[in-house]
Amino acid sequence: MYHGFLMRSDATARGRLALAEIGALLRAKFAHPLRFDVPITGQPSTVSP
């Protein structure tokens, strides 16, 4: 039973670490936003300059 608790808390800690990483990546992305007229997928832009 104690071992199961340790495994569960380890998974929770890993989940929190993953969420913190994702949050940091999103903050970095929105701190330097891409211009919307730059094609991201390689398709031609539909936004007229």
Secondary structure, DSSP 8 states (H G I E B T S, - for coil): -HHHHHHHHHHHHHHHHHHHHHHHHHHHHHHS---TTS-SSSS---S--
